[in-house]
Amino acid sequence: MSCYLTSTTAKYHQQIRRKRIFFVLLIVLTFLLGIYAISKGAYQLSLVHVIDGIIGTSQGNPHLVVWNIRMPRIAAAIMAGWGLALSGLLMQSLLRNPLASSTTLGISQGAAFGAAVSIILFNSGNVYSTTIFAAFGAMGTAWVILLLAKLKKLSSEAIILAGVALSSLFHSGTILIQYFATETQIASALFWTFGDVARSNWKEIGMMSVFIIATSIWVSLHFWNLNALLAGEETAKGLGVSVESLRLQGMIIAALLAAIITAFHGVIAFLGLLAPHIAKRIVGADHRFLIPFTCAVGSILLLLADTAGRVAIGSGNLPVGVLTSFMGAPLFLYLLIHGRKQC
């Protein structure tokens, strides 16, 4: 018996070690992909120029291209991918629905509607007011979802359908507002209907990063409660988890996180759906490992999509949300067809 326990313990520690090594490899992959993204574009940079530009030994064009153009874009892609993936994982875990994400629940569309209201109806181009309105739009959508789930006892599938309906409602509302807008306002509001990480500056990235890191800490501190929730609400309550409080706090945080990222970068569709499922395939459902792996996968996916879009057409004007939609939409259809048991 003791030999069996020793063997089982050894296998467990070996699996833990493999997961940690794989996570380190993901970090290294993100770094290498970032170096590649710095070197590619309309202005090609060699590896020597990239190093010179990063460490600041060259104050010419390489330094300007690296720090003023490409590094902010890369940092924005990494942080936004991290945040959207974390938001999607939190929604899937709290609602116990593999189809849940800020896009499928209409939260990103609600944020985009709020941003359009700020830009067009209140004629505000200020990033702070736009962020506040986007947050209200996202929070309102999340509140409706939670209200329907609690009062009407909707099934997981019905919650997704409610999210699709809300997405359509906010999309139509955004179009209606644009109908009464000027050309300049339409051009500004149109940005929020698709994702783009090219317009970020270091100040916006810093603001976004603070909230993403704070959310990551909160989620990590609640990993045991999220694991307990995997076994069902009644089991979680029996283990001492305040399910209603956890769900309310988590959904508010997840919605606010998606709102802030959407306010800065527009609707980046399906990334919050895609990254948690890829991470779950790698490390399983244990949130101790699922949380960091999901964040890493989200960063890699968005950085890869942005780099591919920029390199493919040269000018870098292809919205990253288009590529994430191409990646995420087939997965959404697969999960919808095969159901929760296959996830």
Residue frames as qw, qx, qy, qz and C-alpha x, y, z in Angstrom:
[[0.000, 0.885, 0.465, 0.000, 0.00, 0.00, 0.00],
 [0.307, -0.804, 0.103, 0.499, 2.81, 2.39, 0.91],
 [0.425, -0.123, 0.597, 0.670, 4.57, 1.61, -2.39],
 [0.221, 0.636, 0.654, 0.345, 1.37, 2.46, -4.28],
 [0.135, -0.943, -0.244, 0.184, 1.02, 5.77, -2.42],
 [0.422, -0.581, 0.328, 0.613, 4.66, 6.58, -3.05],
 [0.385, 0.170, 0.674, 0.607, 4.26, 5.84, -6.76],
 [0.090, 0.807, 0.555, 0.179, 1.10, 7.94, -6.98],
 [0.268, -0.887, -0.048, 0.373, 2.75, 10.84, -5.17],
 [0.450, -0.336, 0.486, 0.670, 5.76, 10.65, -7.48],
 [0.300, 0.441, 0.674, 0.511, 3.54, 10.72, -10.57],
 [0.056, -0.913, -0.401, 0.053, 1.62, 13.68, -9.17],
 [0.329, -0.776, 0.166, 0.512, 4.79, 15.68, -8.54],
 [0.443, -0.042, 0.620, 0.646, 6.06, 14.74, -12.01],
 [0.198, 0.698, 0.608, 0.323, 2.87, 16.11, -13.58],
 [0.193, -0.934, -0.163, 0.250, 3.22, 19.32, -11.58],
 [0.447, -0.511, 0.391, 0.622, 6.81, 19.67, -12.73],
 [0.392, 0.279, 0.670, 0.565, 5.82, 19.15, -16.37],
 [0.063, 0.870, 0.476, 0.114, 3.14, 21.82, -16.12],
 [0.301, -0.859, 0.055, 0.410, 5.59, 24.31, -14.66],
 [0.457, -0.235, 0.556, 0.654, 8.11, 23.58, -17.39],
 [0.290, 0.542, 0.663, 0.426, 5.43, 24.01, -20.04],
 [0.074, -0.943, -0.299, 0.127, 4.41, 27.33, -18.52],
 [0.381, -0.650, 0.304, 0.583, 8.02, 28.54, -18.68],
 [0.413, 0.112, 0.677, 0.598, 8.08, 27.49, -22.34],
 [0.150, 0.805, 0.548, 0.173, 4.96, 29.58, -22.97],
 [0.225, -0.905, -0.009, 0.362, 6.67, 32.61, -21.42],
 [0.428, -0.365, 0.539, 0.626, 9.73, 32.03, -23.59],
 [0.348, 0.443, 0.704, 0.432, 7.48, 31.68, -26.65],
 [0.017, 0.934, 0.349, -0.076, 5.81, 34.99, -25.81],
 [0.327, -0.753, 0.252, 0.513, 9.23, 36.66, -25.53],
 [0.425, -0.090, 0.674, 0.598, 10.44, 35.22, -28.85],
 [0.248, 0.669, 0.647, 0.269, 7.20, 36.17, -30.59],
 [0.111, -0.940, -0.156, 0.283, 7.58, 39.69, -29.19],
 [0.371, -0.525, 0.456, 0.615, 11.11, 39.95, -30.60],
 [0.359, 0.255, 0.739, 0.509, 9.84, 38.76, -33.99],
 [0.106, 0.847, 0.520, 0.036, 6.98, 41.27, -33.88],
 [0.222, -0.834, 0.079, 0.498, 9.43, 44.10, -33.17],
 [0.371, -0.328, 0.597, 0.631, 11.56, 43.20, -36.17],
 [0.260, 0.358, 0.777, 0.448, 8.74, 42.87, -38.73],
 [0.157, 0.791, 0.397, -0.439, 6.73, 45.61, -40.40],
 [0.499, 0.855, 0.108, 0.089, 6.95, 48.31, -43.02],
 [0.095, 0.842, -0.496, 0.188, 10.32, 49.29, -41.52],
 [0.944, -0.032, -0.315, 0.091, 12.32, 46.05, -41.24],
 [0.272, -0.814, 0.468, -0.211, 14.75, 45.70, -38.35],
 [0.666, 0.268, -0.681, 0.145, 17.57, 43.21, -38.00],
 [0.756, -0.477, -0.419, 0.161, 18.21, 41.44, -34.70],
 [0.511, -0.031, -0.211, 0.833, 21.10, 43.82, -34.01],
 [0.099, -0.380, -0.133, -0.910, 18.85, 46.85, -34.61],
 [0.636, -0.554, -0.437, -0.314, 16.18, 45.32, -32.37],
 [0.717, -0.361, -0.372, 0.466, 18.66, 44.87, -29.51],
 [0.319, 0.106, -0.058, 0.940, 20.08, 48.36, -30.04],
 [0.282, -0.487, -0.298, -0.771, 16.60, 49.83, -30.09],
 [0.695, -0.548, -0.456, -0.091, 15.56, 48.03, -26.88],
 [0.682, -0.396, -0.262, 0.557, 18.62, 48.85, -24.78],
 [0.006, 0.978, 0.145, -0.147, 18.87, 52.37, -26.19],
 [0.586, -0.360, 0.335, 0.644, 22.41, 52.27, -27.60],
 [0.236, 0.246, 0.533, 0.774, 21.02, 53.59, -30.89],
 [0.108, 0.526, 0.414, -0.735, 19.04, 56.84, -30.77],
 [0.142, 0.183, -0.516, -0.825, 18.10, 56.87, -34.47],
 [0.626, -0.011, -0.379, -0.682, 15.23, 55.28, -36.35],
 [0.553, -0.082, -0.828, 0.037, 15.50, 51.83, -34.69],
 [0.128, -0.139, -0.665, 0.723, 15.03, 53.35, -31.23],
 [0.380, 0.120, 0.057, -0.916, 12.01, 55.40, -32.34],
 [0.629, 0.018, -0.600, -0.495, 10.41, 52.48, -34.17],
 [0.459, -0.083, -0.852, 0.236, 10.91, 50.09, -31.26],
 [0.158, -0.259, -0.648, 0.699, 9.79, 52.28, -28.34],
 [0.264, 0.260, 0.099, -0.923, 7.29, 54.65, -29.97],
 [0.612, 0.185, -0.400, -0.656, 5.53, 52.31, -32.41],
 [0.683, 0.066, -0.705, -0.180, 6.05, 48.60, -31.91],
 [0.242, 0.037, -0.812, 0.530, 6.71, 48.10, -28.21],
 [0.392, 0.051, 0.365, -0.843, 3.46, 49.83, -27.15],
 [0.727, 0.138, -0.350, -0.574, 1.54, 47.71, -29.64],
 [0.584, 0.116, -0.798, 0.094, 3.17, 44.49, -28.44],
 [0.032, 0.026, -0.711, 0.702, 2.66, 45.37, -24.77],
 [0.547, 0.072, 0.116, -0.826, -1.00, 46.22, -25.48],
 [0.735, 0.117, -0.557, -0.368, -1.53, 42.90, -27.27],
 [0.421, 0.082, -0.837, 0.340, 0.05, 40.93, -24.40],
 [0.115, 0.049, 0.593, -0.796, -1.91, 42.71, -21.67],
 [0.608, 0.113, -0.058, -0.783, -5.23, 42.80, -23.54],
 [0.680, 0.106, -0.692, -0.219, -4.92, 39.12, -24.43],
 [0.245, 0.034, -0.812, 0.529, -4.12, 38.34, -20.80],
 [0.283, 0.080, 0.416, -0.860, -7.12, 40.32, -19.54],
 [0.675, 0.127, -0.263, -0.678, -9.68, 39.04, -22.05],
 [0.597, 0.087, -0.798, -0.023, -8.62, 35.44, -21.51],
 [0.117, -0.026, -0.758, 0.641, -8.88, 35.86, -17.73],
 [0.455, 0.101, 0.167, -0.869, -12.30, 37.51, -18.09],
 [0.704, 0.113, -0.507, -0.484, -13.53, 34.63, -20.26],
 [0.458, 0.048, -0.855, 0.240, -12.22, 32.00, -17.84],
 [0.103, 0.041, 0.598, -0.794, -13.89, 33.72, -14.90],
 [0.601, 0.117, -0.046, -0.789, -17.24, 33.87, -16.70],
 [0.683, 0.113, -0.675, -0.255, -17.05, 30.23, -17.78],
 [0.333, 0.023, -0.835, 0.437, -16.18, 29.09, -14.25],
 [0.211, 0.073, 0.476, -0.851, -18.77, 31.22, -12.45],
 [0.669, 0.194, -0.050, -0.715, -21.62, 30.40, -14.83],
 [0.566, -0.117, 0.816, 0.011, -20.41, 26.80, -15.32],
 [0.691, 0.649, 0.272, -0.164, -20.83, 27.28, -19.05],
 [0.650, -0.171, 0.423, 0.607, -18.03, 26.57, -21.58],
 [0.371, 0.621, 0.457, 0.518, -19.62, 28.97, -24.08],
 [0.216, -0.935, -0.233, 0.156, -19.47, 31.98, -21.78],
 [0.548, -0.016, 0.062, 0.834, -17.24, 34.95, -22.62],
 [0.014, 0.529, 0.175, -0.830, -17.53, 38.70, -22.85],
 [0.183, 0.172, -0.558, -0.791, -18.39, 38.37, -26.55],
 [0.271, -0.255, -0.884, -0.284, -20.98, 35.60, -26.38],
 [0.194, -0.571, -0.689, 0.401, -22.72, 37.21, -23.39],
 [0.148, 0.835, 0.361, 0.387, -22.93, 40.61, -25.08],
 [0.490, -0.748, -0.128, 0.428, -20.71, 42.32, -22.50],
 [0.445, -0.172, 0.333, 0.814, -18.16, 43.56, -25.05],
 [0.098, 0.524, 0.568, 0.627, -20.97, 44.81, -27.29],
 [0.325, -0.854, -0.403, 0.046, -22.49, 46.59, -24.30],
 [0.495, -0.559, 0.071, 0.661, -19.15, 48.26, -23.66],
 [0.320, 0.130, 0.491, 0.800, -18.91, 49.30, -27.31],
 [0.087, -0.747, -0.558, -0.351, -22.44, 50.75, -27.12],
 [0.428, -0.809, -0.223, 0.334, -21.48, 52.73, -24.02],
 [0.461, -0.302, 0.275, 0.788, -18.40, 54.07, -25.80],
 [0.174, 0.420, 0.579, 0.677, -20.53, 55.08, -28.80],
 [0.239, -0.852, -0.464, -0.051, -22.97, 56.92, -26.49],
 [0.475, -0.666, -0.014, 0.575, -20.05, 58.83, -24.95],
 [0.389, -0.105, 0.437, 0.804, -18.56, 59.77, -28.32],
 [0.042, 0.411, 0.618, 0.669, -21.73, 60.62, -30.24],
 [0.296, -0.772, -0.530, -0.188, -24.46, 61.66, -27.83],
 [0.473, -0.819, -0.106, 0.306, -22.15, 63.42, -25.35],
 [0.495, 0.827, -0.119, 0.239, -19.59, 64.45, -27.98],
 [0.502, -0.767, 0.401, 0.015, -16.73, 63.33, -25.76],
 [0.774, 0.484, -0.396, 0.100, -13.44, 62.15, -27.16],
 [0.223, -0.673, 0.604, -0.365, -11.86, 61.92, -23.71],
 [0.536, 0.152, -0.830, -0.019, -10.56, 58.41, -23.04],
 [0.011, -0.023, 0.786, -0.618, -11.58, 58.53, -19.38],
 [0.553, 0.187, 0.248, -0.773, -15.22, 59.42, -20.01],
 [0.683, 0.267, -0.532, -0.423, -15.34, 56.84, -22.80],
 [0.330, 0.147, -0.901, 0.240, -13.97, 54.21, -20.43],
 [0.259, 0.070, 0.630, -0.729, -16.59, 55.10, -17.80],
 [0.677, 0.254, -0.036, -0.690, -19.45, 54.86, -20.31],
 [0.605, 0.269, -0.726, -0.185, -18.04, 51.57, -21.66],
 [0.095, 0.095, -0.880, 0.456, -17.87, 50.23, -18.11],
 [0.481, 0.155, 0.414, -0.757, -21.51, 51.15, -17.50],
 [0.708, 0.298, -0.355, -0.533, -22.54, 49.42, -20.74],
 [0.492, 0.220, -0.840, 0.061, -20.66, 46.26, -19.82],
 [0.064, -0.029, 0.782, -0.620, -21.84, 46.26, -16.22],
 [0.601, 0.161, 0.145, -0.769, -25.45, 46.76, -17.30],
 [0.716, 0.244, -0.558, -0.342, -25.22, 43.76, -19.59],
 [0.336, 0.159, -0.873, 0.317, -23.63, 41.60, -16.89],
 [0.295, 0.011, 0.570, -0.766, -26.33, 42.65, -14.43],
 [0.727, 0.182, -0.128, -0.650, -29.09, 41.63, -16.85],
 [0.626, 0.235, -0.740, -0.074, -27.41, 38.25, -17.40],
 [0.140, 0.091, -0.830, 0.533, -27.10, 37.62, -13.66],
 [0.464, 0.069, 0.333, -0.818, -30.66, 38.77, -13.04],
 [0.763, 0.189, -0.353, -0.507, -32.06, 36.44, -15.68],
 [0.517, 0.210, -0.820, 0.132, -29.96, 33.55, -14.41],
 [0.015, 0.035, -0.759, 0.650, -31.13, 34.04, -10.83],
 [0.471, 0.169, 0.323, -0.803, -34.79, 35.07, -11.18],
 [0.762, 0.317, -0.195, -0.530, -35.78, 33.04, -14.23],
 [0.731, -0.278, 0.623, 0.003, -33.58, 30.03, -13.44],
 [0.664, 0.645, -0.262, -0.275, -32.27, 29.97, -16.99],
 [0.950, -0.051, 0.191, 0.241, -30.22, 27.01, -18.16],
 [0.460, -0.483, 0.364, 0.650, -26.64, 27.50, -19.32],
 [0.359, 0.292, 0.651, 0.601, -27.74, 27.30, -22.95],
 [0.014, 0.862, 0.489, 0.133, -30.52, 29.86, -22.37],
 [0.353, -0.795, 0.025, 0.493, -28.02, 32.26, -20.80],
 [0.406, -0.168, 0.529, 0.726, -25.93, 32.16, -23.97],
 [0.178, 0.581, 0.659, 0.443, -29.03, 32.79, -26.08],
 [0.184, -0.917, -0.304, 0.179, -29.85, 35.75, -23.85],
 [0.418, -0.578, 0.267, 0.648, -26.33, 37.02, -24.43],
 [0.344, 0.190, 0.643, 0.657, -26.73, 36.69, -28.20],
 [0.022, 0.809, 0.556, 0.191, -29.99, 38.66, -27.98],
 [0.306, -0.868, -0.072, 0.385, -28.31, 41.39, -25.94],
 [0.464, -0.252, 0.456, 0.716, -25.42, 41.49, -28.44],
 [0.228, 0.488, 0.645, 0.542, -27.89, 42.06, -31.26],
 [0.152, -0.897, -0.412, 0.050, -29.71, 44.72, -29.24],
 [0.376, -0.745, 0.116, 0.539, -26.56, 46.70, -28.46],
 [0.425, -0.014, 0.571, 0.702, -25.27, 46.34, -32.03],
 [0.120, 0.686, 0.601, 0.393, -28.55, 47.73, -33.36],
 [0.270, -0.904, -0.237, 0.232, -28.45, 50.52, -30.78],
 [0.460, -0.468, 0.301, 0.692, -24.93, 51.46, -31.86],
 [0.302, 0.285, 0.625, 0.661, -26.02, 51.62, -35.51],
 [0.054, -0.839, -0.524, -0.135, -29.04, 53.75, -34.58],
 [0.355, -0.814, -0.031, 0.459, -26.86, 56.25, -32.71],
 [0.443, -0.218, 0.475, 0.729, -24.42, 56.40, -35.62],
 [0.273, 0.615, 0.636, 0.378, -27.29, 57.30, -37.94],
 [0.095, -0.963, -0.245, -0.061, -27.57, 60.69, -36.21],
 [0.597, -0.586, 0.157, 0.524, -23.82, 61.27, -35.91],
 [0.287, 0.866, -0.285, -0.294, -21.44, 63.37, -37.96],
 [0.836, 0.431, -0.330, 0.082, -18.82, 61.77, -40.18],
 [0.174, 0.590, -0.635, 0.468, -16.12, 62.47, -37.62],
 [0.587, -0.320, 0.520, -0.532, -18.15, 60.94, -34.81],
 [0.957, 0.175, -0.010, -0.230, -18.96, 57.89, -36.94],
 [0.637, 0.532, -0.505, 0.236, -15.27, 57.39, -37.68],
 [0.099, -0.501, 0.663, -0.547, -14.45, 57.59, -33.97],
 [0.743, -0.145, 0.408, -0.510, -17.30, 55.31, -32.90],
 [0.880, 0.330, -0.276, -0.199, -16.58, 52.77, -35.64],
 [0.247, 0.552, -0.744, 0.283, -13.29, 51.98, -33.93],
 [0.434, -0.269, 0.681, -0.525, -15.16, 50.34, -31.06],
 [0.885, 0.179, 0.074, -0.423, -16.94, 47.84, -33.32],
 [0.924, 0.250, -0.240, 0.164, -13.70, 46.00, -34.10],
 [0.721, -0.625, 0.078, 0.289, -10.52, 45.34, -32.20],
 [0.577, 0.679, -0.167, 0.422, -7.23, 47.12, -32.75],
 [0.709, -0.590, -0.110, 0.371, -4.19, 47.35, -30.47],
 [0.605, 0.358, 0.103, 0.704, -2.27, 49.81, -32.62],
 [0.023, -0.788, -0.110, -0.605, -3.51, 53.03, -30.96],
 [0.705, -0.641, -0.256, 0.161, -2.33, 52.38, -27.42],
 [0.218, 0.755, -0.388, 0.481, 0.11, 54.63, -25.62],
 [0.442, 0.125, -0.759, 0.462, 2.12, 53.81, -22.53],
 [0.267, -0.154, 0.423, -0.852, -0.24, 55.68, -20.21],
 [0.786, -0.017, -0.129, -0.605, -3.28, 53.70, -21.37],
 [0.745, 0.143, -0.649, 0.057, -1.33, 50.44, -21.21],
 [0.176, 0.206, -0.690, 0.671, -0.29, 51.28, -17.64],
 [0.523, -0.111, 0.253, -0.806, -3.88, 51.99, -16.57],
 [0.857, 0.073, -0.328, -0.391, -5.10, 48.77, -18.17],
 [0.596, 0.245, -0.719, 0.259, -2.25, 46.72, -16.70],
 [0.137, -0.263, 0.611, -0.734, -2.97, 47.84, -13.13],
 [0.733, -0.035, 0.185, -0.654, -6.53, 46.56, -13.28],
 [0.835, 0.233, -0.468, -0.169, -5.53, 43.34, -15.09],
 [0.389, 0.290, -0.756, 0.440, -2.89, 42.51, -12.47],
 [0.348, -0.182, 0.520, -0.759, -5.28, 43.34, -9.62],
 [0.840, 0.070, -0.072, -0.533, -7.94, 41.08, -11.18],
 [0.710, 0.290, -0.639, 0.057, -5.39, 38.30, -11.61],
 [0.079, 0.266, -0.744, 0.608, -4.51, 38.49, -7.93],
 [0.598, -0.069, 0.318, -0.733, -8.19, 38.38, -6.93],
 [0.872, 0.178, -0.294, -0.348, -8.88, 35.36, -9.15],
 [0.539, 0.328, -0.730, 0.263, -5.77, 33.55, -7.90],
 [0.163, -0.236, 0.661, -0.694, -6.86, 34.07, -4.29],
 [0.710, 0.082, 0.306, -0.629, -10.21, 32.45, -5.11],
 [0.413, 0.328, -0.781, -0.334, -8.89, 29.47, -7.08],
 [0.032, 0.034, 0.962, -0.269, -10.08, 26.99, -4.42],
 [0.437, 0.398, 0.458, -0.664, -13.64, 28.40, -4.53],
 [0.541, 0.489, -0.361, -0.581, -13.65, 28.17, -8.32],
 [0.241, 0.222, -0.941, -0.080, -12.47, 24.56, -8.12],
 [0.218, 0.191, 0.830, -0.476, -15.24, 23.78, -5.65],
 [0.510, 0.454, 0.124, -0.720, -17.78, 25.33, -7.99],
 [0.328, 0.328, -0.769, -0.440, -16.79, 22.82, -10.67],
 [0.052, -0.092, -0.985, 0.140, -18.52, 20.11, -8.63],
 [0.220, -0.610, -0.666, -0.369, -21.82, 22.02, -8.62],
 [0.178, -0.622, 0.093, -0.757, -23.43, 24.79, -6.60],
 [0.797, -0.524, -0.096, -0.286, -24.76, 22.54, -3.84],
 [0.885, -0.069, -0.213, 0.408, -21.41, 20.84, -3.36],
 [0.357, 0.446, -0.172, 0.802, -19.64, 24.21, -3.29],
 [0.428, -0.642, 0.030, -0.635, -22.08, 25.52, -0.69],
 [0.915, -0.369, -0.160, -0.023, -21.50, 22.38, 1.37],
 [0.763, 0.079, -0.182, 0.615, -17.79, 23.16, 1.30],
 [0.341, -0.663, -0.267, 0.610, -18.43, 26.63, 2.67],
 [0.260, 0.075, 0.368, 0.890, -18.36, 28.65, -0.54],
 [0.256, 0.616, 0.382, -0.639, -20.72, 31.62, -0.73],
 [0.483, 0.289, 0.669, 0.486, -21.73, 30.94, -4.32],
 [0.173, 0.883, 0.421, 0.114, -24.03, 33.96, -4.81],
 [0.245, -0.910, 0.127, 0.309, -21.47, 36.40, -3.44],
 [0.526, -0.310, 0.588, 0.531, -18.61, 34.83, -5.41],
 [0.441, 0.480, 0.647, 0.396, -20.64, 34.87, -8.63],
 [0.068, 0.960, 0.270, -0.011, -21.75, 38.48, -8.18],
 [0.328, -0.810, 0.295, 0.387, -18.27, 39.77, -7.34],
 [0.553, -0.147, 0.656, 0.492, -16.62, 37.70, -10.06],
 [0.413, 0.624, 0.585, 0.314, -19.02, 38.71, -12.81],
 [0.019, -0.987, -0.090, 0.134, -18.70, 42.39, -11.88],
 [0.407, -0.656, 0.464, 0.435, -14.90, 42.13, -11.99],
 [0.542, 0.115, 0.705, 0.442, -14.93, 40.14, -15.26],
 [0.309, 0.812, 0.469, 0.157, -17.36, 42.58, -16.90],
 [0.133, -0.959, 0.084, 0.234, -15.36, 45.60, -15.75],
 [0.514, -0.412, 0.579, 0.481, -12.14, 44.02, -17.02],
 [0.481, 0.397, 0.666, 0.410, -13.69, 43.38, -20.44],
 [0.127, 0.940, 0.316, -0.022, -15.09, 46.93, -20.45],
 [0.280, -0.830, 0.267, 0.403, -11.74, 48.58, -19.80],
 [0.480, -0.166, 0.684, 0.524, -10.00, 46.56, -22.51],
 [0.363, 0.619, 0.640, 0.273, -12.84, 47.23, -24.95],
 [0.015, -0.960, -0.158, 0.229, -12.75, 50.96, -24.15],
 [0.259, -0.714, 0.451, 0.468, -9.09, 51.10, -25.17],
 [0.176, -0.295, 0.820, 0.458, -9.00, 48.53, -27.99],
 [0.602, 0.145, -0.347, -0.704, -12.52, 47.89, -29.25],
 [0.897, -0.078, 0.272, -0.339, -14.32, 44.55, -29.43],
 [0.171, 0.476, -0.852, -0.137, -11.78, 41.74, -29.78],
 [0.842, -0.059, -0.060, -0.533, -14.15, 38.88, -30.42],
 [0.966, -0.002, -0.226, -0.126, -13.93, 35.31, -29.11],
 [0.380, 0.521, -0.647, 0.406, -10.48, 35.54, -27.49],
 [0.398, -0.362, 0.574, -0.618, -12.05, 35.08, -24.06],
 [0.926, 0.052, 0.109, -0.358, -13.76, 31.95, -25.36],
 [0.804, 0.462, -0.370, 0.062, -10.77, 30.48, -27.16],
 [0.190, 0.615, -0.643, 0.414, -7.92, 30.86, -24.65],
 [0.571, -0.367, 0.564, -0.470, -9.50, 29.07, -21.63],
 [0.956, 0.152, 0.112, -0.222, -10.36, 26.02, -23.75],
 [0.665, 0.565, -0.442, 0.209, -6.85, 25.75, -25.15],
 [0.069, -0.566, 0.652, -0.500, -5.38, 26.08, -21.66],
 [0.779, -0.198, 0.387, -0.452, -7.84, 23.51, -20.31],
 [0.928, 0.323, -0.177, -0.056, -6.70, 21.04, -22.95],
 [0.458, 0.585, -0.553, 0.378, -3.12, 21.51, -21.74],
 [0.081, 0.308, -0.712, 0.625, -3.42, 21.49, -17.93],
 [0.282, -0.411, -0.864, 0.069, -6.95, 20.38, -17.10],
 [0.248, -0.759, -0.396, -0.452, -9.58, 22.16, -15.01],
 [0.602, -0.523, -0.343, 0.496, -7.57, 22.82, -11.83],
 [0.118, 0.966, 0.132, 0.188, -7.60, 26.61, -11.46],
 [0.579, -0.678, 0.237, 0.386, -4.21, 26.64, -9.76],
 [0.465, -0.168, 0.585, 0.643, -2.68, 26.01, -13.18],
 [0.337, 0.635, 0.635, 0.283, -5.59, 26.94, -15.43],
 [0.041, -0.953, -0.174, 0.245, -5.48, 30.63, -14.41],
 [0.242, -0.696, 0.415, 0.534, -1.82, 31.36, -15.36],
 [0.423, 0.051, 0.772, 0.471, -1.96, 29.11, -18.44],
 [0.283, 0.765, 0.575, 0.069, -5.11, 30.83, -19.70],
 [0.058, -0.931, 0.033, 0.359, -3.49, 34.25, -19.30],
 [0.348, -0.469, 0.616, 0.529, -0.35, 33.12, -21.13],
 [0.407, 0.319, 0.782, 0.348, -2.32, 31.52, -23.97],
 [0.187, 0.887, 0.406, -0.115, -4.47, 34.65, -24.33],
 [0.148, -0.829, 0.267, 0.468, -1.39, 36.87, -24.60],
 [0.379, -0.212, 0.750, 0.499, 0.20, 34.59, -27.19],
 [0.380, 0.541, 0.730, 0.174, -2.98, 34.34, -29.28],
 [0.150, 0.943, 0.235, -0.183, -3.56, 38.09, -29.45],
 [0.219, -0.728, 0.443, 0.475, 0.09, 38.89, -30.09],
 [0.430, -0.002, 0.803, 0.412, 0.19, 36.22, -32.79],
 [0.341, 0.713, 0.609, 0.069, -3.02, 37.51, -34.40],
 [0.029, 0.949, 0.008, -0.313, -1.82, 41.12, -34.35],
 [0.306, -0.550, 0.604, 0.489, 1.61, 40.20, -35.75],
 [0.448, 0.236, 0.800, 0.322, 0.07, 38.03, -38.48],
 [0.272, 0.849, 0.451, -0.045, -2.33, 40.80, -39.48],
 [0.081, -0.903, 0.193, 0.376, 0.45, 43.37, -39.55],
 [0.348, -0.392, 0.717, 0.460, 2.91, 41.23, -41.50],
 [0.510, 0.386, 0.755, 0.143, 0.29, 39.86, -43.92],
 [0.340, 0.840, 0.388, 0.169, -0.75, 43.21, -45.35],
 [0.564, 0.274, -0.044, 0.778, 2.29, 45.29, -44.46],
 [0.058, -0.595, -0.025, -0.801, 0.51, 48.49, -43.45],
 [0.186, -0.064, -0.779, 0.596, -0.73, 47.02, -40.18],
 [0.376, -0.060, 0.047, -0.923, -4.30, 48.23, -40.64],
 [0.581, -0.185, -0.728, -0.314, -6.00, 44.83, -40.48],
 [0.534, -0.539, 0.255, -0.599, -8.10, 44.83, -37.27],
 [0.058, 0.282, -0.934, 0.213, -6.98, 42.13, -34.89],
 [0.571, 0.098, 0.543, -0.607, -10.62, 41.42, -34.01],
 [0.745, 0.399, -0.288, -0.451, -11.14, 40.03, -37.50],
 [0.462, 0.373, -0.802, 0.059, -8.46, 37.37, -37.01],
 [0.171, -0.115, 0.823, -0.529, -9.64, 36.41, -33.51],
 [0.704, 0.221, 0.207, -0.643, -13.16, 36.01, -34.91],
 [0.704, 0.397, -0.530, -0.256, -11.84, 33.65, -37.56],
 [0.260, 0.269, -0.878, 0.300, -10.16, 31.63, -34.80],
 [0.232, -0.008, 0.708, -0.667, -12.98, 31.72, -32.27],
 [0.656, 0.158, -0.053, -0.736, -16.13, 31.37, -34.36],
 [0.677, 0.152, -0.689, -0.207, -15.41, 27.74, -35.43],
 [0.218, 0.055, -0.845, 0.485, -14.73, 26.80, -31.79],
 [0.395, 0.069, 0.366, -0.840, -17.99, 28.42, -30.71],
 [0.739, 0.164, -0.317, -0.572, -19.91, 26.42, -33.32],
 [0.530, 0.166, -0.827, 0.092, -18.12, 23.22, -32.30],
 [0.008, -0.001, -0.753, 0.658, -18.99, 23.71, -28.63],
 [0.536, 0.120, 0.133, -0.825, -22.55, 24.63, -29.52],
 [0.734, 0.175, -0.508, -0.415, -23.00, 21.47, -31.63],
 [0.587, 0.103, -0.781, 0.187, -21.26, 18.98, -29.34],
 [0.620, -0.681, -0.266, -0.282, -22.57, 20.39, -26.11],
 [0.315, -0.812, 0.392, -0.296, -21.08, 20.77, -22.68],
 [0.921, -0.274, 0.278, 0.001, -20.15, 17.13, -22.19],
 [0.839, 0.396, 0.044, 0.370, -17.61, 17.33, -24.97],
 [0.124, 0.899, -0.204, 0.368, -15.85, 20.38, -23.50]]
